[in-house]
Amino acid sequence: MVQLCDERVGDSQRAAARARTPARAEAGVRWPLSTGRWILWRGRSSAIPGASASPQTTGSALYVPGDRPDRFDKAVASGADAVILDLEDSVAPEAKASARANVVAWQATARVTIGIQVRINSIGTPAGEDDLAALPVDVALRVPKAASTSDLDVAGRRELHAIVESALGIEHAYEIASHPHVATVVLGEADLAAELGITDESALAWIRTRLVVAARAAHLPAPMMSAYPHVNDLDGLAASCLTGRRLGMRGRTAIHPCQLSVIADAFAPTDIDLAWARAVLTAVEAAGGGVAVLGTGEMVDAAMARHARDLINLAQP
């Protein structure tokens, strides 16, 4: 049976997602200065003393149009791990100025305990320049159409989440991920698929893997997946998330609250994952940190033990 994203399903899934949020929130946010707002933490160890990026970083981020301020607080209460206030694609050109004012006013007074980002308009456009001028420097920015590091330098000393959505951006993925102010990289799959003429999600597998490699090589968390556009197809969303998880991606953006718990379930460690992780840690510890063999005959070592610890940490309440 195909699950549909109607209001009845949405209510139950929002409740389930809220129940999961505390287990995930503290692993991925930090407190910026004294503004009373949370923003997603930078993946590199230089951002937080003693911290290091985990390839298992996971969660959900819910997009909200900037011209719908009535939805801002609802999005924060939705159970998402982060909220992305959008000034770009979801806002019509004639509404961008008012949307920008909405976001600035709300962030000035909001007191929230989840990550908040703002997706600005493309850097180099008049709307993008207006966004940079209006938004405080402590606001984390989601930067669309990042194709080179020069696109990011214009943003100044801000926390940046780069959206790679062109063939050129894919070619420069590692350089973008290595930019000193980039906290995460993600794909903009709709624009990228349009540019490349891709009509089947399976054709994105190599590109997704390419971004995973770039992020990890730059010591960033594994990328979140792009939003799944078919809001009413929750079964399709779940299958797509599992495909991305197998490629090393962690978490996903959402365009409707009813997608959140599906995303959480897809990226959460399963009982089988956790049983394997505990067996690996036990075996490697018994071997003094060297190579060990599980009861199934699988050979494991210290590198697999690190992955096992990541899985167990994800499951901590």
C-alpha positions as CSV (number, residue, x, y, z in Angstrom):
1,M,0.0,0.0,0.0
2,V,1.4,3.4,-1.0
3,Q,1.5,5.8,2.0
4,L,0.0,9.2,1.2
5,C,1.1,12.5,2.8
6,D,-2.3,13.7,3.9
7,E,-3.1,15.7,7.0
8,R,-4.0,12.6,9.0
9,V,-0.7,10.9,8.2
10,G,1.2,14.1,8.7
11,D,-0.1,14.5,12.2
12,S,1.0,11.1,13.3
13,Q,4.4,11.4,11.6
14,R,5.1,14.8,13.1
15,A,4.4,13.3,16.6
16,A,6.8,10.4,15.8
17,A,9.4,12.8,14.5
18,R,9.2,15.0,17.6
19,A,9.8,12.0,19.8
20,R,13.1,11.3,17.9
21,T,14.4,14.8,17.9
22,P,16.1,15.0,21.3
23,A,18.2,12.0,20.5
24,R,19.7,13.7,17.5
25,A,19.7,17.4,18.3
26,E,22.8,17.8,20.5
27,A,25.1,15.9,18.1
28,G,24.6,18.4,15.4
29,V,24.1,21.9,16.8
30,R,26.1,24.4,18.7
31,W,25.3,27.7,20.5
32,P,26.5,30.8,18.6
33,L,27.6,33.6,20.8
34,S,24.6,34.8,22.9
35,T,22.0,35.2,20.3
36,G,19.6,32.5,21.6
37,R,19.6,30.6,18.3
38,W,21.1,27.3,17.4
39,I,22.9,26.7,14.1
40,L,24.3,23.5,12.6
41,W,27.8,22.9,13.8
42,R,30.8,23.0,11.5
43,G,32.1,19.6,10.6
44,R,35.8,20.3,10.9
45,S,37.6,19.8,14.1
46,S,38.9,23.4,14.1
47,A,35.3,24.6,14.6
48,I,34.8,23.1,18.0
49,P,37.8,22.2,20.1
50,G,38.1,18.4,20.5
51,A,35.3,17.7,18.0
52,S,35.6,15.8,14.7
53,A,33.3,15.2,11.9
54,S,31.5,11.9,11.8
55,P,30.5,10.2,8.5
56,Q,27.3,9.2,10.4
57,T,26.0,12.7,11.0
58,T,22.4,12.5,10.2
59,G,19.1,14.3,10.6
60,S,16.4,16.2,8.8
61,A,16.0,19.8,7.7
62,L,12.6,21.3,6.7
63,Y,12.3,24.0,4.1
64,V,9.9,26.9,4.8
65,P,9.2,29.7,2.3
66,G,10.3,33.0,3.6
67,D,7.1,34.6,2.6
68,R,5.1,32.4,4.9
69,P,6.1,33.7,8.4
70,D,3.0,32.0,9.8
71,R,4.8,28.7,9.3
72,F,8.1,29.5,10.9
73,D,7.2,28.5,14.4
74,K,5.2,25.5,13.2
75,A,8.3,24.3,11.3
76,V,10.4,24.6,14.5
77,A,7.8,22.5,16.3
78,S,7.6,19.9,13.5
79,G,10.2,17.5,14.8
80,A,12.8,18.5,12.2
81,D,16.4,18.7,13.4
82,A,16.9,21.9,11.5
83,V,14.7,24.5,9.6
84,I,15.8,26.2,6.4
85,L,14.1,29.5,5.8
86,D,14.0,29.9,2.1
87,L,14.5,33.1,0.2
88,E,15.3,31.5,-3.2
89,D,13.2,29.2,-5.3
90,S,10.0,29.0,-3.2
91,V,9.6,32.8,-3.1
92,A,8.3,34.8,-6.2
93,P,10.5,37.7,-7.3
94,E,8.0,40.3,-6.2
95,A,7.8,38.8,-2.7
96,K,11.6,38.5,-2.0
97,A,11.9,41.8,-0.2
98,S,9.1,41.1,2.2
99,A,10.3,37.5,2.7
100,R,13.7,38.8,3.6
101,A,12.2,41.2,6.1
102,N,10.1,38.3,7.6
103,V,13.2,36.2,8.1
104,V,15.3,39.0,9.6
105,A,12.5,40.0,12.0
106,W,11.8,36.4,13.1
107,Q,15.4,35.6,13.7
108,A,16.0,38.7,15.8
109,T,13.6,37.4,18.4
110,A,13.3,33.6,18.0
111,R,14.5,31.4,20.8
112,V,14.8,27.9,19.3
113,T,16.8,24.8,20.1
114,I,17.3,23.3,16.7
115,G,19.4,24.4,13.7
116,I,18.3,27.4,11.7
117,Q,19.7,28.2,8.2
118,V,18.6,30.6,5.6
119,R,18.8,29.7,1.9
120,I,19.7,32.9,0.2
121,N,19.4,33.8,-3.5
122,S,22.4,33.1,-5.8
123,I,25.5,35.1,-4.9
124,G,26.2,37.7,-7.5
125,T,22.5,38.4,-8.2
126,P,20.8,41.6,-6.9
127,A,18.6,39.5,-4.6
128,G,21.6,37.6,-3.3
129,E,23.4,40.8,-2.6
130,D,20.4,42.2,-0.7
131,D,20.2,38.9,1.3
132,L,23.9,39.2,2.4
133,A,23.4,42.8,3.3
134,A,20.3,42.2,5.4
135,L,21.2,39.0,7.3
136,P,23.4,39.2,10.4
137,V,26.8,37.5,10.2
138,D,25.9,34.9,12.8
139,V,23.1,33.4,10.6
140,A,24.1,30.2,8.9
141,L,23.6,30.5,5.1
142,R,22.6,27.8,2.6
143,V,24.3,29.0,-0.6
144,P,22.7,27.9,-3.9
145,K,24.5,27.2,-7.1
146,A,27.9,27.0,-5.6
147,A,30.3,26.3,-8.5
148,S,33.6,27.5,-7.1
149,T,35.2,28.8,-4.0
150,S,35.0,32.4,-5.4
151,D,31.2,32.0,-5.1
152,L,31.6,31.5,-1.4
153,D,34.3,34.1,-0.7
154,V,31.7,36.9,-1.2
155,A,29.7,35.7,1.8
156,G,32.4,36.7,4.2
157,R,33.1,35.1,7.6
158,R,29.8,33.2,7.9
159,E,28.9,29.6,8.4
160,L,28.1,28.3,4.9
161,H,26.2,25.2,3.6
162,A,27.1,25.0,-0.1
163,I,24.5,23.6,-2.5
164,V,26.3,22.0,-5.5
165,E,23.8,21.9,-8.4
166,S,25.8,22.2,-11.7
167,A,28.3,20.1,-13.6
168,L,31.0,22.7,-12.8
169,G,30.2,22.5,-9.1
170,I,30.6,18.7,-9.2
171,E,34.0,19.1,-10.8
172,H,35.0,21.6,-8.0
173,A,33.3,19.6,-5.2
174,Y,36.4,19.0,-3.1
175,E,37.6,22.7,-3.4
176,I,34.1,23.8,-2.3
177,A,34.0,21.4,0.6
178,S,37.5,22.6,1.7
179,H,36.5,26.3,1.8
180,P,37.3,27.4,5.4
181,H,33.7,28.6,6.1
182,V,31.9,25.7,4.5
183,A,30.2,23.5,7.2
184,T,28.4,21.1,4.9
185,V,27.9,20.4,1.2
186,V,24.7,19.1,-0.4
187,L,23.4,18.5,-3.9
188,G,20.8,20.5,-5.7
189,E,19.6,17.5,-7.7
190,A,16.7,19.1,-9.6
191,D,18.9,21.8,-11.3
192,L,21.7,19.3,-11.8
193,A,19.5,16.7,-13.4
194,A,18.0,19.3,-15.7
195,E,21.5,20.4,-16.8
196,L,22.7,16.9,-17.4
197,G,19.4,15.6,-18.9
198,I,19.0,13.0,-16.2
199,T,15.5,11.5,-16.0
200,D,16.1,8.6,-13.6
201,E,17.2,8.8,-10.0
202,S,19.6,5.9,-10.4
203,A,21.7,8.0,-12.8
204,L,22.6,10.2,-9.8
205,A,24.4,7.5,-7.9
206,W,27.9,8.4,-9.1
207,I,27.3,12.1,-8.5
208,R,26.1,11.4,-5.0
209,T,29.1,9.3,-4.3
210,R,31.4,11.9,-5.7
211,L,30.0,14.5,-3.2
212,V,30.3,12.0,-0.3
213,V,34.0,11.5,-1.2
214,A,34.6,15.2,-1.5
215,A,32.9,15.9,1.9
216,R,34.8,13.2,3.8
217,A,38.1,14.2,2.1
218,A,37.6,17.7,3.4
219,H,36.7,16.4,6.9
220,L,33.1,17.4,6.7
221,P,30.1,15.4,7.7
222,A,28.5,13.1,5.1
223,P,26.1,15.1,2.8
224,M,22.4,15.2,3.4
225,M,20.2,14.1,0.5
226,S,18.2,16.6,-1.5
227,A,14.5,17.0,-0.9
228,Y,12.3,14.3,-2.4
229,P,9.8,16.2,-4.6
230,H,6.9,13.7,-4.6
231,V,5.3,14.8,-1.4
232,N,2.5,12.2,-1.5
233,D,4.8,9.2,-2.1
234,L,6.1,8.3,1.3
235,D,7.1,4.8,0.2
236,G,9.1,6.2,-2.7
237,L,10.8,8.6,-0.2
238,A,11.7,5.7,2.1
239,A,13.2,3.7,-0.8
240,S,15.1,6.7,-2.1
241,C,16.5,7.4,1.4
242,L,17.7,3.8,1.7
243,T,19.5,4.2,-1.7
244,G,21.2,7.3,-0.5
245,R,22.2,5.8,2.8
246,R,23.9,2.9,1.0
247,L,25.9,5.5,-0.9
248,G,27.1,7.1,2.3
249,M,24.7,10.0,2.5
250,R,23.2,10.8,5.9
251,G,19.9,12.6,6.5
252,R,17.7,14.5,4.1
253,T,16.0,17.9,3.6
254,A,12.2,17.8,3.5
255,I,9.5,20.0,1.9
256,H,6.6,18.8,4.1
257,P,6.5,17.8,7.8
258,C,5.0,14.4,7.0
259,Q,8.3,13.4,5.3
260,L,10.3,13.9,8.5
261,S,9.7,10.6,10.3
262,V,10.2,8.6,7.1
263,I,13.6,10.3,6.8
264,A,14.4,9.6,10.5
265,D,13.5,5.9,10.2
266,A,15.5,5.5,7.0
267,F,18.7,6.8,8.4
268,A,18.5,5.5,11.9
269,P,20.6,2.4,12.7
270,T,18.6,-0.8,12.7
271,D,18.7,-3.5,15.3
272,I,20.8,-5.5,12.9
273,D,23.2,-2.6,12.5
274,L,23.6,-2.2,16.3
275,A,24.0,-5.9,16.9
276,W,26.8,-5.9,14.3
277,A,28.4,-2.8,15.8
278,R,28.5,-4.3,19.3
279,A,29.9,-7.6,17.9
280,V,32.6,-5.7,16.1
281,L,33.6,-3.6,19.2
282,T,33.7,-6.7,21.4
283,A,35.8,-8.7,18.9
284,V,38.3,-5.9,18.1
285,E,38.7,-5.1,21.8
286,A,39.4,-8.8,22.5
287,A,42.0,-8.8,19.8
288,G,43.8,-5.9,21.4
289,G,42.7,-3.4,18.7
290,G,43.9,-5.5,15.8
291,V,42.2,-7.7,13.3
292,A,39.4,-10.0,14.6
293,V,37.0,-12.4,13.1
294,L,33.2,-12.3,13.9
295,G,31.2,-15.4,14.6
296,T,29.8,-15.0,11.0
297,G,33.3,-15.3,9.6
298,E,33.6,-11.6,8.7
299,M,37.0,-10.1,9.3
300,V,37.0,-6.7,11.1
301,D,39.6,-4.2,12.2
302,A,40.1,-0.9,13.9
303,A,38.6,1.1,10.9
304,M,35.4,-0.9,11.1
305,A,35.4,-0.4,14.9
306,R,35.2,3.3,14.3
307,H,32.2,2.9,12.0
308,A,30.6,0.7,14.7
309,R,31.1,3.4,17.4
310,D,29.4,5.9,15.0
311,L,26.4,3.6,14.7
312,I,26.1,3.2,18.4
313,N,26.5,6.9,19.1
314,L,23.7,7.6,16.6
315,A,21.4,5.4,18.6
316,Q,22.1,7.0,22.0
317,P,19.0,8.8,23.5
